[in-house]
């Protein structure tokens, strides 16, 4: 029994010595605290200093900006003897101090990341890194890397890139109305035609594509204004924009004014206008020929518009009569029209030109021309032209009647020759000429009439009111 007790005591002594040795080893590995990991006895030594703290200003995990906006963010640490640097979303270190995106060393421990103009390529996580150690000694082998990062969210405002506001497509074909919408996040696009919404869902005519509106079998009825409207709604913002596109349908020329007479008249010494009006897309060219030859001399002028050309002839001699051909052409087709210009009698000058009735804001004129002898009924006088301007306008233009206002009258409208919308108590100079199919007569002598200074009114000057009063009186 005594031997057993002695063996147990010896075993306890050996275990105690091994525990002391292990405790010393743990103390050495654990930084010299002298307390084993299994020991809960004794006070804790001072804690290891924390790593250098980092902060971002502004301090937010994500920041949203639009393309081309500017932005600056600071990386700050309390220690002065450590390195700081910025890494872009691709992991590349930013070291440049100039450029669209660059760094600026403001003060000790403060490093700025500057975006002069934000681009879509800048979106992603930007990281500020600090390399240091607990003692601030660079020769220490063990270093710790500390990070602070933020996510840059980049939005792009809605724009329409190189979208053309006038587009043309050929009649009878399928066509695309191009609209290149740009924006981040991508907006939702809808279409309007002449202000009316286009339903592209299950439509056999229209189909909405990413780069425009697809139209099947276009015709002239599809020409007009198409509005490309972009809209988006996000948790942080909403916006919209639109662009209007004029769609022209390319087609061969066709006549759009069919009242041009195939036979017209003029007289030597007079003037005549021959008109040729046709539609086409692209706008057609207009060419005039006289008896299948090009026009020669200086006795003509051609006034060209997008969809018409007027040939003005000063009739100097009888050789100018004949057939005048108008050729209308664009890449899709050609039209031709012949107008036969024949000699006609010169109309007689008005035999009477005088004031019939006076108003504060107009005149009623008495104009008459004697019946032309040895002239067919077709070539008789059918109306008048009155030219007029105020005395002040006459003096300002130095008597040049090309600046005068004109008003044409036809016997079909009755023989009431009213000049309305004049100034009160104002003197006007007036002259008149007769009209028949061959042109204008010589002008009458100039007359001077002065509007009334008092208050007078004529139903002829304002026919709508005259009708109302006639209904009241009856």
C-alpha positions in Angstrom: 0.0 0.0 0.0 2.8 2.4 0.8 4.5 1.5 -2.4 1.3 2.3 -4.4 1.1 5.7 -2.7 4.7 6.5 -3.5 4.2 5.6 -7.2 1.2 7.9 -7.4 3.1 10.8 -5.8 5.9 10.3 -8.3 3.5 10.3 -11.2 1.8 13.5 -10.1 5.3 15.2 -9.8 6.2 14.3 -13.4 2.8 15.5 -14.7 3.3 18.8 -12.9 6.8 19.3 -14.4 5.5 18.6 -18.0 2.7 21.1 -17.6 5.1 23.8 -16.6 7.3 23.1 -19.6 4.2 23.2 -22.0 3.1 26.4 -20.4 6.5 28.0 -21.1 6.3 26.8 -24.7 2.8 28.2 -25.1 3.9 31.5 -23.5 6.7 31.8 -26.0 4.5 31.0 -29.0 1.7 33.2 -27.8 3.7 36.4 -27.6 5.3 36.0 -24.1 2.3 36.3 -22.0 3.5 33.6 -19.7 0.0 32.1 -19.3 -1.0 28.9 -21.0 -4.1 28.6 -23.1 -5.6 26.2 -20.6 -5.0 28.5 -17.7 -7.7 30.9 -16.5 -5.7 32.3 -13.7 -4.0 35.7 -13.6 -4.6 39.1 -15.3 -4.5 39.7 -19.1 -1.6 41.7 -20.5 -2.3 44.9 -22.6 -4.1 44.1 -26.0 -2.2 44.3 -29.3 -2.7 47.7 -31.0 -5.5 47.7 -33.6 -4.6 48.1 -37.3 -4.5 51.6 -38.8 -8.1 52.7 -39.2 -9.4 53.8 -42.6 -12.4 56.0 -43.5 -13.9 57.3 -46.8 -15.4 60.7 -47.1 -18.2 60.6 -48.2 -18.6 57.3 -46.3 -21.2 55.2 -48.2 -21.0 51.7 -49.6 -22.4 52.9 -53.0 -22.5 56.2 -54.8 -24.6 57.0 -57.9 -23.7 59.6 -60.6 -24.6 60.3 -64.2 -22.1 60.3 -67.1 -20.1 63.5 -67.4 -20.7 64.6 -63.8 -17.7 65.3 -61.5 -17.0 63.6 -58.2 -14.3 63.4 -55.5 -13.8 61.0 -52.6 -11.2 61.0 -49.8 -9.4 58.1 -48.2 -8.2 59.0 -44.8 -6.0 57.2 -42.2 -4.9 58.4 -38.7 -1.3 57.2 -39.2 1.3 59.2 -41.0 3.9 56.6 -41.9 1.9 54.2 -44.0 1.2 54.0 -47.8 -2.2 54.5 -49.2 -3.3 53.8 -52.8 -6.4 53.5 -54.9 -7.3 50.5 -57.1 -9.9 50.7 -59.9 -12.6 48.1 -60.6 -10.1 46.2 -62.8 -7.6 46.0 -60.0 -5.2 48.5 -61.5 -3.4 50.9 -59.1 -4.1 54.6 -60.0 -0.9 56.6 -59.7 -1.5 59.4 -62.2 -2.0 62.8 -60.8 -3.5 64.3 -63.9 -6.3 63.2 -66.3 -10.0 62.5 -66.3 -9.6 60.2 -63.3 -6.6 60.9 -61.1 -5.3 61.0 -57.5 -4.4 64.0 -55.4 -2.3 63.9 -52.2 -4.1 66.5 -50.1 -2.4 66.3 -46.6 -0.6 63.6 -44.6 -2.9 60.6 -44.4 -5.4 62.0 -46.9 -5.6 60.7 -50.5 -8.2 62.0 -52.9 -9.7 60.1 -55.9 -10.9 62.7 -58.4 -13.4 62.1 -61.3 -13.4 65.2 -63.6 -15.9 63.6 -66.0 -17.5 60.3 -65.0 -17.7 57.7 -67.8 -19.6 54.4 -68.0 -16.3 52.5 -67.8 -15.8 53.9 -64.2 -18.6 51.9 -62.7 -17.7 49.2 -60.2 -15.8 48.8 -56.9 -13.0 51.3 -56.1 -10.7 50.3 -53.3 -8.4 52.3 -51.0 -5.6 50.1 -49.6 -3.3 50.8 -46.7 -0.1 48.7 -46.1 1.3 48.9 -42.5 2.2 46.8 -39.4 1.6 47.0 -35.8 5.0 48.6 -35.0 5.2 50.9 -37.9 8.5 49.2 -38.8 8.9 48.3 -42.5 11.6 45.8 -41.7 9.2 43.6 -39.8 8.5 40.6 -42.0 4.8 40.2 -41.1 2.6 43.0 -42.7 -1.2 43.4 -42.8 -3.2 45.0 -45.6 -6.3 47.0 -44.8 -9.0 47.9 -47.3 -11.9 50.4 -47.7 -14.0 50.4 -50.8 -17.1 51.8 -52.4 -19.2 50.9 -55.4 -19.6 53.6 -58.1 -23.0 53.3 -59.8 -22.9 55.2 -63.2 -26.1 56.2 -64.9 -26.3 57.6 -68.4 -28.9 60.3 -69.3 -31.2 59.4 -72.2 -30.0 60.6 -75.6 -30.7 59.6 -79.2 -27.1 59.4 -80.6 -27.0 59.8 -84.3 -30.7 59.5 -84.9 -31.6 61.5 -88.1 -34.7 63.7 -87.7 -35.6 63.4 -91.4 -35.6 59.9 -92.9 -36.8 58.5 -96.2 -38.0 55.0 -97.2 -39.1 53.7 -100.6 -42.8 53.1 -101.2 -43.9 49.5 -101.4 -41.1 48.2 -99.3 -40.6 47.2 -95.6 -38.7 50.0 -93.8 -37.0 50.9 -90.5 -37.5 54.2 -88.8 -34.2 54.4 -87.0 -34.0 55.6 -83.4 -30.8 55.0 -81.5 -31.7 55.3 -77.9 -28.8 55.5 -75.4 -29.0 55.4 -71.6 -28.0 53.4 -68.6 -30.1 51.8 -67.2 -31.7 51.2 -70.6 -35.0 53.0 -71.0 -38.3 51.6 -72.3 -39.2 52.9 -75.8 -42.6 53.6 -77.2 -43.8 55.1 -80.5 -46.3 57.7 -81.7 -47.5 58.5 -85.2 -48.7 62.1 -85.7 -49.3 62.3 -81.9 -51.2 59.0 -81.7 -49.8 56.0 -79.8 -48.7 53.0 -82.0 -49.7 49.6 -80.5 -46.9 47.3 -81.6 -48.2 44.3 -79.7 -49.4 41.6 -82.1 -49.4 44.2 -84.9 -49.1 43.0 -88.5 -48.0 46.5 -89.6 -45.5 47.7 -86.9 -42.8 46.0 -84.9 -40.8 47.6 -82.2 -37.1 46.7 -82.4 -34.1 47.8 -80.3 -32.9 50.3 -82.9 -36.2 51.6 -84.3 -39.7 50.9 -85.6 -40.1 48.4 -88.3 -43.0 49.1 -90.8 -44.2 46.6 -93.4 -45.2 47.6 -96.9 -45.0 51.4 -96.5 -47.2 53.6 -98.6 -47.9 57.3 -98.8 -50.3 57.0 -95.9 -47.3 56.1 -93.7 -45.6 59.5 -94.3 -45.6 61.9 -91.3 -44.1 62.5 -87.9 -43.0 59.6 -85.8 -42.1 60.3 -82.1 -39.6 58.0 -80.4 -40.3 58.3 -76.7 -37.9 56.8 -74.1 -38.8 56.5 -70.4 -37.4 54.8 -67.3 -38.3 54.5 -63.6 -35.8 53.2 -61.1 -35.8 53.1 -57.3 -33.7 56.2 -57.2 -34.9 58.4 -60.1 -37.1 58.6 -63.2 -36.8 60.5 -66.4 -38.0 60.6 -70.0 -37.1 62.2 -73.4 -38.3 62.0 -77.0 -37.3 62.8 -80.5 -39.6 63.5 -83.5 -38.6 62.0 -86.9 -40.1 63.2 -90.2 -40.6 60.1 -92.4 -40.8 60.8 -96.1 -41.9 58.1 -98.5 -39.9 57.9 -101.7 -42.1 57.7 -104.8 -42.0 58.6 -108.4 -43.4 62.1 -109.3 -47.2 62.6 -109.8 -49.2 65.7 -110.6 -51.0 67.3 -107.7 -52.5 70.3 -109.4 -54.6 69.3 -112.3 -56.2 72.6 -113.1 -53.4 73.6 -115.4 -54.9 74.5 -118.8 -53.5 72.5 -121.8 -53.9 75.6 -123.9 -53.0 79.1 -122.7 -52.9 82.5 -124.3 -50.7 85.6 -124.4 -50.1 88.6 -126.6 -46.9 90.2 -127.8 -46.0 92.9 -125.3 -47.6 91.1 -122.4 -46.5 88.4 -120.0 -47.7 85.0 -119.1 -47.0 82.4 -116.3 -46.9 78.7 -117.1 -47.1 76.5 -114.1 -45.9 72.9 -113.6 -46.7 71.3 -110.1 -45.8 67.8 -109.2 -45.1 65.8 -106.0 -42.2 63.4 -105.7 -39.7 62.1 -103.1 -36.9 62.9 -103.4 -38.1 66.3 -104.6 -38.0 66.2 -108.4 -36.2 68.4 -110.8 -38.1 70.6 -113.3 -37.0 71.3 -116.8 -38.8 73.5 -119.4 -38.5 73.0 -123.2 -39.8 75.2 -126.0 -40.7 73.2 -129.1 -38.5 70.4 -127.7 -35.5 72.7 -127.4 -33.9 74.4 -124.4 -35.0 77.9 -123.5 -32.8 80.6 -125.0 -32.5 84.4 -124.5 -33.3 86.6 -121.6 -37.1 86.9 -122.0 -38.0 84.3 -119.4 -37.5 83.5 -115.7 -38.1 80.2 -113.9 -39.3 80.1 -110.3 -38.6 76.7 -108.7 -40.0 75.4 -105.5 -39.8 71.9 -103.9 -42.9 70.7 -105.7 -43.4 73.1 -108.6 -41.8 75.3 -111.2 -43.3 78.4 -112.9 -42.1 79.7 -116.2 -42.6 83.4 -116.6 -42.4 84.7 -120.2 -42.1 88.3 -121.3 -43.7 88.1 -124.8 -41.3 90.1 -127.0 -42.2 88.6 -130.4 -44.4 85.9 -132.0 -41.6 83.3 -132.0 -42.2 82.7 -128.4 -45.5 81.1 -129.1 -45.5 77.3 -129.4 -45.4 74.2 -127.3 -43.8 74.3 -123.9 -43.0 71.0 -122.2 -42.4 70.6 -118.5 -40.3 67.5 -117.6 -40.4 66.3 -114.0 -38.0 63.7 -112.8 -36.5 62.0 -109.8 -34.6 58.7 -109.5 -37.9 56.8 -109.4 -39.7 58.2 -112.5 -40.4 60.9 -115.0 -43.5 63.0 -115.9 -44.0 65.3 -118.9 -46.7 67.8 -119.6 -47.2 70.0 -122.7 -48.8 73.5 -122.6 -49.7 75.0 -125.9 -49.2 78.8 -125.8 -51.3 80.5 -128.5 -51.7 84.2 -129.4 -54.8 86.0 -127.9 -56.3 89.5 -128.0 -55.0 92.1 -125.5 -57.7 93.1 -123.1 -59.0 96.6 -123.2 -58.1 99.0 -120.4 -60.9 99.8 -117.9 -63.1 102.6 -119.2 -64.3 103.6 -115.8 -62.4 103.4 -112.5 -63.8 105.5 -109.6 -64.9 105.4 -106.0 -68.4 104.0 -105.5 -68.6 104.0 -101.7 -66.4 105.2 -98.9 -65.8 103.5 -95.5 -63.4 104.0 -92.6 -61.5 100.9 -93.4 -62.1 100.3 -97.1 -63.5 101.2 -100.5 -66.1 99.9 -102.9 -64.9 100.6 -106.4 -66.8 101.2 -109.6 -64.9 99.5 -112.5 -66.1 99.0 -116.1 -64.6 98.0 -119.4 -66.4 98.2 -122.7 -67.3 95.0 -124.6 -64.4 94.0 -126.9 -65.4 93.9 -130.6 -64.4 91.1 -133.0 -63.4 88.9 -130.1 -64.9 85.6 -129.1 -66.9 85.3 -125.9 -64.1 83.1 -124.5 -61.6 86.0 -124.8 -63.8 88.7 -123.3 -62.9 90.4 -120.0 -63.6 88.2 -117.0 -62.3 90.3 -114.1 -59.9 93.0 -112.8 -56.8 93.4 -110.9 -56.4 96.4 -108.5 -53.0 97.5 -107.2 -52.8 99.9 -104.2 -50.6 101.3 -101.5 -50.8 104.1 -99.0 -49.4 107.6 -99.8 -46.7 106.9 -97.2 -45.8 103.6 -98.8 -45.7 105.2 -102.2 -43.2 107.8 -101.0 -41.1 105.2 -99.2 -40.8 103.0 -102.3 -40.1 106.1 -104.5 -43.2 105.3 -106.6 -42.2 101.7 -107.4 -45.4 99.8 -108.0 -43.8 96.4 -107.5 -44.2 97.0 -103.8 -48.0 97.5 -104.1 -50.6 95.2 -102.7 -52.8 93.5 -105.3 -56.3 92.1 -105.3 -57.9 90.1 -108.1 -61.6 90.1 -108.9 -63.6 87.8 -111.0 -67.1 88.4 -112.4 -68.0 84.9 -111.1 -67.9 86.4 -107.6 -70.2 89.2 -108.5 -69.5 92.8 -109.6 -68.8 94.2 -106.1 -65.2 95.3 -106.0 -64.3 95.8 -102.4 -60.8 96.7 -101.0 -61.1 95.9 -97.2 -58.7 96.1 -94.2 -57.4 99.6 -94.8 -56.3 102.2 -92.3 -58.8 104.9 -91.2 -58.4 108.4 -92.5 -55.6 107.4 -94.9 -54.9 108.3 -98.5 -54.3 105.4 -100.9 -53.1 105.4 -104.5 -54.9 102.9 -106.7 -54.9 101.7 -110.3 -56.8 98.9 -112.1 -56.3 96.6 -115.1 -58.7 94.3 -117.0 -58.1 90.5 -117.2 -58.8 88.0 -119.9 -57.3 84.7 -120.9 -54.4 86.4 -122.7 -53.4 88.4 -119.6 -53.6 91.9 -118.2 -54.5 95.1 -119.9 -52.6 98.4 -119.5 -53.0 100.0 -116.2 -55.6 102.7 -115.7 -54.5 106.2 -114.6 -53.6 106.3 -110.9 -56.4 107.5 -108.6 -56.2 108.7 -105.0 -58.9 107.9 -102.4 -59.0 108.6 -98.7 -60.7 106.4 -96.2 -63.3 108.0 -93.9 -62.4 109.5 -90.5 -65.7 108.8 -88.8 -67.4 105.5 -87.9 -69.0 103.6 -90.8 -69.3 99.9 -91.5 -70.2 97.8 -94.6 -71.4 94.2 -94.6 -69.4 93.8 -97.8 -66.2 94.3 -95.8 -67.3 91.7 -93.2 -69.7 89.3 -95.0 -70.1 87.0 -92.0 -71.5 89.8 -89.9 -73.7 90.9 -92.9 -75.3 87.4 -93.0 -76.0 87.5 -89.3 -77.7 91.0 -89.6 -79.7 89.9 -92.6 -81.1 86.9 -90.5 -81.9 89.3 -87.7 -83.7 91.8 -90.0 -85.8 89.1 -91.6 
